[in-house]
């Protein structure tokens, strides 16, 4: 399994000299299997450059959306494969309590927000609602679960050649410590634990410092670095990639945040600062 980060921000940031390493695109991750299957996790602005590299893949692509906040879908209309009439694009994402997935996506892919409608795209689009029963796409076995973030939000657990292959867990927007005076608590009461347990790589929300989180961002649906490390330790993951940076945090700030959280929590797992272009091989 090869995992490449194409966008790591929580909201679009202007890429300049101070953000040269971590980048400014919003959430998008590419997953490639040994058999050639390609998964796209979230459709932030990072999906546009990714799409330009997918001209010679198999005729099916799967886009797995964690939720439909704008920073996770704003690149979908600029994804080159959706304009290829030979492509079959499967989009997986959550419905709401009042609207199905098609109605929710159509709110974005239609005027006045977009010039053409979902049903006018030349590719074949097939929609699937999550969370759902476990399913397979090519060599990948995928599990989904609702996690703690405002609005319907799912996390993904992706295992190649299940059950013995490597596992990736993707939780880009997640607040596992919400409402808790002491974190973590027991696994069965912790949002996202079943998805992350013993994962080879966990890509997780790390938007805030501990001070920022506790000073006014509790309940916003995001995580402090220290709480993210505590969550990863509880789940027993092997490697952790930081993700979903605040757009106001430049390279130096992110470096300082990660160093301070490592010093405070002393994680036993490998911590890799997630940046655009980062490639993981599992």
matplotlib code that plots the C-alpha trace (Angstrom):
import matplotlib.pyplot as plt

x = [0.0, 1.3, -0.2, 0.5, -0.7, -1.9, -3.5, -3.1, -4.8, -8.1, -9.0, -7.4, -4.2, -2.1, 1.1, 4.0, 7.6, 6.4, 4.2, 6.6, 7.0, 3.6, 1.7, -1.7, -4.1, -7.1, -7.6, -6.8, -4.9, -4.2, -4.0, -2.7, -2.7, -0.3, -3.0, -3.5, -6.6, -6.7, -8.6, -9.0, -9.7, -11.5, -11.8, -10.2, -8.2, -5.4, -7.5, -6.9, -3.2, -3.8, -6.3, -3.7, -1.7, -4.5, -4.8, -3.4, -5.1, -7.8, -11.1, -12.7, -11.8, -13.3, -13.5, -14.2, -15.5, -15.4, -17.9, -19.2, -17.8, -16.5, -12.8, -13.3, -15.3, -14.3, -11.8, -14.3, -15.5, -11.9, -11.0, -9.9, -11.2, -14.9, -14.6, -13.5, -16.4, -14.6, -14.2, -16.5, -16.3, -17.7, -18.2, -18.7, -20.0, -22.5, -26.1, -27.7, -30.9, -32.9, -31.0, -29.4, -25.9, -27.0, -29.0, -26.1, -23.5, -25.8, -26.0, -22.3, -22.2, -24.9, -25.5, -24.8, -21.8, -20.7, -21.6, -22.7, -24.8, -23.9, -26.0, -24.3, -20.8, -19.5, -18.2, -20.4, -20.9, -22.2, -22.9, -22.7, -23.8, -21.6, -21.4, -22.4, -21.4, -17.8, -17.0, -14.2, -12.7, -10.1, -7.5, -8.8, -11.2, -12.9, -14.6, -16.5, -17.9, -19.4, -16.9, -17.1, -17.2, -20.1, -22.5, -22.4, -18.8, -17.2, -13.7, -12.2, -10.1, -8.5, -6.7, -4.9, -5.3, -7.5, -7.0, -3.2, -2.1, -1.2, -3.9, -4.4, -6.8, -8.0, -9.6, -8.9, -11.6, -12.0, -12.5, -12.2, -11.8, -15.1, -16.9, -14.3, -12.5, -10.0, -8.8, -8.4, -10.9, -11.7, -11.5, -15.1, -16.2, -13.6, -14.8, -12.9, -11.0, -12.3, -11.1, -7.7, -6.9, -3.4, -3.3, 0.0, -0.6, -3.0, -3.6, -5.3, -6.6, -3.9, -5.3, -4.6, -2.1, -3.3, -3.7, -5.6, -8.0, -8.8, -9.0, -12.1, -12.2, -13.7, -16.7, -15.4, -14.8, -11.0, -8.2, -5.1, -1.8, -1.5, -5.0, -4.3, -1.1, -3.1, -5.7, -3.0, -1.4, -4.7, -5.3, -1.8, -0.9, 2.5, 2.9, 1.2, 0.9, -0.1, -2.8, -5.5, -3.4, -4.9, -4.5, -2.9, -0.1, 3.0, 5.9, 7.7, 4.5, 3.7, 7.3, 7.1, 3.7, 4.8, 8.1, 6.1, 3.6, 6.2, 8.1, 4.9, 3.5, 6.6, 4.8, 6.1, 5.0, 6.7, 5.5, 5.8, 4.8, 2.4, 3.2, 2.1, 3.9, 4.7, 4.7, 4.2, 4.8, 3.1]
y = [0.0, 3.4, 6.5, 10.0, 13.3, 15.9, 18.4, 18.7, 21.9, 22.3, 25.4, 26.8, 28.7, 30.8, 28.8, 31.1, 30.9, 30.4, 27.3, 25.8, 22.5, 21.7, 23.3, 25.1, 22.7, 21.2, 17.5, 14.9, 11.6, 9.0, 5.3, 2.8, -0.9, -3.5, -4.6, -1.1, 0.0, 3.7, 5.3, 9.0, 10.1, 13.4, 15.9, 19.1, 21.3, 18.8, 16.6, 18.9, 18.2, 14.6, 14.3, 15.5, 12.4, 9.9, 9.7, 6.2, 4.3, 1.7, 3.1, 3.0, 5.4, 5.6, 8.8, 8.3, 11.4, 11.7, 14.5, 17.3, 20.4, 22.7, 22.2, 18.4, 18.7, 22.0, 20.3, 17.7, 19.9, 20.4, 16.7, 15.9, 12.3, 13.4, 15.0, 11.8, 9.9, 6.6, 6.9, 5.3, 7.4, 5.9, 8.5, 7.3, 9.7, 10.3, 11.3, 13.6, 13.0, 14.9, 14.6, 11.6, 11.8, 12.8, 15.7, 16.9, 16.7, 18.3, 21.4, 22.0, 20.6, 22.9, 26.6, 29.1, 27.3, 25.4, 26.0, 22.4, 19.9, 16.5, 14.7, 16.7, 15.4, 13.2, 10.4, 7.8, 8.7, 6.1, 7.2, 5.1, 6.1, 5.5, 4.4, 1.0, -2.7, -3.6, -3.6, -4.3, -2.3, -4.2, -5.4, -3.1, -4.0, -1.0, -0.3, 2.9, 4.4, 7.7, 9.8, 12.9, 16.0, 18.4, 17.1, 13.5, 12.5, 9.1, 7.7, 5.0, 1.9, 0.5, -2.9, -4.2, -8.0, -8.3, -9.5, -9.9, -6.8, -3.3, -1.0, 2.7, 4.7, 8.1, 10.5, 14.0, 15.8, 14.3, 15.4, 12.3, 14.2, 16.1, 16.4, 14.6, 16.0, 13.2, 11.8, 9.1, 6.8, 3.2, 2.2, 1.3, 4.9, 6.6, 7.9, 6.3, 3.7, 0.6, 2.2, 3.0, 0.0, -1.3, 0.5, 0.6, 4.3, 6.7, 10.0, 12.2, 15.7, 17.9, 21.4, 22.9, 23.2, 22.2, 25.8, 26.7, 23.8, 24.5, 28.3, 28.3, 25.6, 22.7, 21.5, 22.7, 19.2, 19.2, 17.9, 19.2, 17.5, 16.2, 14.6, 13.1, 11.5, 10.2, 8.7, 7.1, 5.6, 4.2, 2.6, 1.2, 2.5, 2.0, 5.3, 8.7, 11.4, 14.9, 16.4, 19.1, 22.1, 25.4, 27.8, 30.4, 28.0, 28.3, 25.8, 27.1, 27.0, 23.5, 22.4, 24.0, 22.4, 18.9, 19.2, 20.5, 17.7, 15.0, 16.4, 16.4, 13.0, 11.1, 8.8, 5.3, 5.3, 6.9, 10.5, 11.8, 15.4, 15.2, 17.5, 17.8, 15.2, 12.9, 9.3, 6.4, 2.8, 0.2]
z = [0.0, -1.0, 0.7, -0.6, 1.0, -1.5, 0.9, 4.6, 5.7, 7.5, 5.4, 2.3, 3.0, 0.6, -0.1, 0.4, 1.7, 5.2, 4.2, 1.6, 3.4, 4.7, 1.8, 1.6, 0.0, 1.9, 2.7, 0.1, 0.3, -2.4, -1.6, -4.2, -3.8, -5.2, -7.6, -9.1, -7.2, -6.4, -3.6, -3.0, 0.5, 0.7, -2.1, -0.9, -3.2, -3.1, -5.4, -8.4, -8.7, -7.9, -10.7, -13.2, -12.4, -12.9, -16.6, -17.0, -14.1, -14.2, -15.5, -12.0, -9.2, -5.7, -3.8, -0.1, 1.6, 5.4, 5.4, 3.3, 4.9, 2.1, 2.8, 2.1, -1.1, -2.8, -5.2, -6.5, -9.4, -10.5, -10.5, -14.0, -14.1, -13.7, -17.1, -18.7, -20.3, -20.0, -16.2, -13.6, -10.4, -7.2, -4.5, -0.9, 1.7, 4.5, 4.1, 6.7, 8.7, 6.1, 2.8, 0.9, -0.4, -3.9, -2.7, -0.5, -3.2, -5.7, -3.5, -4.4, -7.9, -9.3, -9.9, -8.3, -6.7, -9.8, -13.5, -14.3, -12.5, -11.1, -13.8, -16.6, -15.9, -18.7, -16.4, -14.8, -11.2, -8.7, -5.1, -2.0, 1.5, 4.6, 7.3, 6.0, 6.3, 5.6, 1.8, -0.6, -3.4, -5.3, -2.9, -0.1, 2.7, 4.1, 7.4, 8.2, 11.4, 12.5, 14.6, 16.7, 14.5, 13.8, 11.1, 9.8, 9.7, 9.1, 9.6, 7.4, 8.2, 5.0, 5.0, 2.0, 1.4, 4.5, 7.2, 7.1, 5.1, 6.3, 7.7, 7.2, 9.4, 8.2, 10.7, 9.4, 11.4, 14.8, 18.4, 20.5, 23.8, 23.5, 26.8, 28.8, 31.9, 31.6, 28.3, 27.3, 28.9, 28.1, 24.4, 24.0, 25.0, 22.7, 19.3, 16.5, 18.6, 16.6, 13.4, 14.7, 16.8, 15.9, 12.6, 10.8, 9.9, 11.5, 9.7, 12.3, 13.0, 14.8, 14.3, 17.7, 20.5, 23.9, 24.9, 21.7, 22.2, 25.8, 25.4, 23.2, 20.6, 22.6, 20.6, 17.2, 16.1, 16.0, 18.1, 20.0, 19.1, 22.7, 22.6, 19.2, 20.6, 23.5, 21.2, 19.1, 22.2, 23.4, 19.9, 19.8, 16.3, 14.8, 13.0, 13.3, 10.6, 11.6, 9.5, 9.1, 10.1, 10.9, 7.9, 10.2, 11.2, 9.1, 8.8, 11.9, 14.0, 13.0, 13.8, 17.2, 17.9, 17.0, 19.0, 22.1, 21.9, 21.5, 24.5, 26.6, 25.6, 24.6, 22.2, 21.7, 18.1, 15.1, 14.5, 10.9, 10.2, 7.3, 4.4, 0.8, -1.3, 1.7, 0.7, 3.0, 2.0, 4.2]

ax = plt.figure().add_subplot(projection="3d")
ax.plot(x, y, z, "-o")
ax.set_aspect("equal")
plt.show()
